[in-house]
Amino acid sequence: MDDAPQVVVVVVHTVDEDVQRTLRHLQRTNAARLVLIAANIDEQRLVSVAECGVAGVVLRCEVTPMHLVAVVRTVATGGGHLPADLLGRLLAEVGSLQARVLGPRGIPFTGLSAREVDVLRLVAEGYDTVEIATKLAYSPRTIKNVLTDVMTRLQLRNRTQAVAYAMRLGVF
């Protein structure tokens, strides 16, 4: 029997850089899912803790034993939890991020542009660089650059990982 925890609960007053560092460390060093209990959290920190792998957030003022057990069970089974007001603020922040940063650069929220998705779809179908270039009317060098850019930006080692990443996102 594995004694590793399935869920780690982190209790803090305010989310700051130290808390984010701790959350990143927990994310990197174990497979447990994270629940954060915080007295207060702003929109930008909420996005940051999501990037750190937090699957559940509970405001300290809302913690009861029954509620905490329910959140831990939800997170342990692969779900997530956010109080309604935080969910609304997170969605507003994500929408703002898409409009201000990703949209103007032609990058959808998935992190992959339409051209990158097209290239990865053809890689997944088994086409080589020259065949992809011919099908999409680009040079082979452009196709190599697209793949290199995706792998570098997403910290992937090879084309197979890039295709798997795109498939997990459900982009094709």
Secondary structure, DSSP 8 states (H G I E B T S, - for coil): ---S-SEEEEEEEE--HHHHHHHHHHHHH---EEEEEEEE--HHHHHHHHHTTEEEEEEGGG--HHHHHHHHHHHHTT--B--HHHHHHHHHHHHHHIIIIIGGGT--TTS--HHHHHHHHHHHTT--HHHHHHHHT--HHHHHHHHHHHHHHTT--SHHHHHHHHHHHT--
